[in-house]
Amino acid sequence: MAGFVGGGLLLDLVIGFTLLEVVVLLLYHRATGRGIAPARLLPNVAAGLCLMLGLRAALGQAHWSWILLALAGSGLAHAIDLRARWGRAA
């Protein structure tokens, strides 16, 4: 079990499931016009996926620059999401 979690296989499955979930939600919205609009969904999901990719890079002992890139991507996506939400709340 430790290899399943520590080796990154569990994280790979979570990343894959998240990508599948996004595709399903986007297709549902496109087909019905209901659900979460892509402009609201994608920045939030991108922030989480970038964090997961950064963790995956760290578990795989990738060069620090890949980890930094993933964290920067997460921060940027989070800022975009926060900006959009702040605009709607005002």
TALIN-V500103 format. One record per helix or strand of 2 or more residues. SS is the DSSP state (hx for helix, st for strand). FROM is the first residue (numbers start at 1). TO is the last residue. If there is no record, write none. Layout:
SS,FROM,TO  SS,FROM,TO
This chain:
hx,2,6  hx,9,32  hx,38,59  hx,64,89
